[in-house]
Amino acid sequence: MASALVRSFLAVELSEVQKREVLSFLNRVRDDMPGFRFVAPENLHLTLHFFGSINEKAIERVRLKLGPSLIDVKPFTVSLAGRGTFPSGRRPRVLWIGMGHGAGELIRLKHAIDHVLQDLKFPLEKRSYTPHLTVARAASRQSDVDSSEGVTVASLAPFEGHETCRVSEVALFRSYLSPHGARYSILHKFPLRLQT
């Protein structure tokens, strides 16, 4: 009998103070973006790899192989700054917050993870990795989003982040989808290099 599939991804958690800082920004812009669904504060994270639905054997392979590779990666600090949209300001589908400090370290961490996942025969994203925090998505699935929505997004003030977060581990999350939005739980944590 086939094992159940688990929708899962690897990500870095934000600190609680950073989540509050992001929430304060979102509360200021929410009324200007009526066509968007905002990510719940408890779901904010920096995605490193999205697996999609994989079986429990695949999860176990990740658990066994990824941990030893990440203990060679030094912990680092990240901050958030700026904002933008995918795919463009005229046809926004996603509102994101960018990185202030720590973008280079996140990219190196992503490369270390990808090296392991490639050895495990997982498909990798073809696009280059740009660290960002997804904070809102267009509610409509129609490809032709009203361009006036893009004008609204383009007029938003940049996000000015002041809080920092120390990245000392990577989390393997399970995602549960429901009509009320996604809910996440942590399946495993992979510590980065312990400080001596």
N, C-alpha and C positions, 0 to 999 in steps of 0.2 A: 504493500500500500504506500502510495506517495506521501511524503511529508507535506505538511501545510506550508504554503508560501507566506513569507513575511515581508511586508513593505518596509524597507529600511534604508538608512543613510548614515554617513559619518559626518560629524560636525564638531565645532568648538562652541561651548556654551559661553554666554555673556555673563558678566557679573550682575548682581541685582541692581547696583547703582547705575550701570549702563542701561539696563532695561527700563529703569525709571526715567532716565534722561531721554531715551527714545520715545517712551510713552508720552512724555510731556510735549515733545515735538509733534507727535501724531495727533494729540488732542488739539493742537493749534491749527493743524492743516485739515482735519477731518471734514469740516463743513465746506471746504473748498474743493473736495474730491468726492462728490456724491456717488459717482459710478464705481467706487473702489471698495473692496473688502479689506479690512486691516488685520494684520497678523496679531493674534493675542500675545500679550507680553510674555507669558510663560512659554510660548513657542518660538521666541526670537533666538536665532543661532546663526553661526557662520558655516554654511554647508561646504564640505570638502569633497564628498563623493555621494552621489545618489545611486543606489543599487537598483531601485525598483523592487519588484517582488522576487525574492529568492528563497530557496528552501533552507531548512535548519542545518543541513550538512554544509551548505555554502557558508552560512554564518559561522559555524564552528571552524571552518578552514580559515576564515578571516581572523577569528579570535586567536587561533594558534600561531599564525604567521605574522600578523601585524604588530603585536605587542613587542617582540624582540627587536624589530626594526626601529620602532619609535623611541626606544630608550637611548638611542644615539642622538636624538634631536634635543637641543637645549630649550628649556622653557623661555618664553619671551612675552613681551607686553604689547597689547594692541589698543588703539583708540579709534573712534569713529569720527568721520568728518565728511561734509558735502552730501549731495543727493543727486539722483538722476533717474532716468526711466529706460526701460527696455520695451520695444526695440528702438523707439525714438520719442521725442517730445510731442510730435504731431499725432502719433498713433501709440500712445502709452498702454502697455499691458501690465507692467510691473513698476512699482516705485521702490527704489532701493536707496540705502545709505552706504556711502563709501568708507574707505579706510583712511585714517589719519596716519598713526604710527603702526608699524608691524605688518604692512602689506607684503614686503619682501620675505619676511619670515613665514608668513602664511603660504606664500607661493612655494617656498622651499619645503615646508611641511607637506603640502599637496603633492609635490614631486616625489617625496619619500613614500607617501601612501600609494601613489600611482605605480611606483616601481614594484611594490609588493603585489598590488592588485593585478598588474600585468603578468607577473609570474604565476598568479593563481588563475589566469585566463579570464578575468573579468573584462568586459568591454569598457574602454575609457572614453571620456568626452573628447571629441575631436577639436572643439574650440579651445583656445587658450584660456586658462583660468584667471578670472578677474575677481579678487576677493570683494565681497559686498554682502550687505545684510538686506534681505528682502523684507519689506515692511507693509506692502499693500499690493493687491492684484485687482485688475479690472473685473468687475462682477459679471459683465457680459462676455460670452465666449465668441461673439461675432468678431470676425477679423477686421471689419470696417468700423472701428471705434470713432465716434464723433470727434472731429478735429478740435472742436471747442474745448474738449476735455484736455487736449494737449496744451492749449494755451493756458488753462488753469494750472496744470502741473508745472509748466515752464515758469510761471510767475511765483511759485513758492520760494520762500527764502531758503538758502542753503542750511543744512543741518550743521550746527556748530557743537561738536562734541568736546567735553572737557574731562570726562571720566576715562579711566583706563581699566584694563582687565589683564591679569596675568594668565597666559595660556600654559598650563602645565599638564594637560591631558587632552585626549581626543575621545569623544563619546560615540558609541554605536547606538543609534536610535531605532526604535520601531515606530512606525507611523500607522495610526488607526484613522481611517476616513469615515466621516459621518455627514449627514445633511447639515449639521451644526458646525462643520469645519474639522480640521485635522486635530488629532490629539497624539502626543508623543510620550514614549516611555524609554528609559535607558536600558539597553540590554547588557552593555559592557563598557568599561572605561579602560583606555590605554594610556598609562602615564608616560610623559616624556622623561628625559634624563633627570634623575634625582640629583639635587644639589649636594656637593660634598663640602 
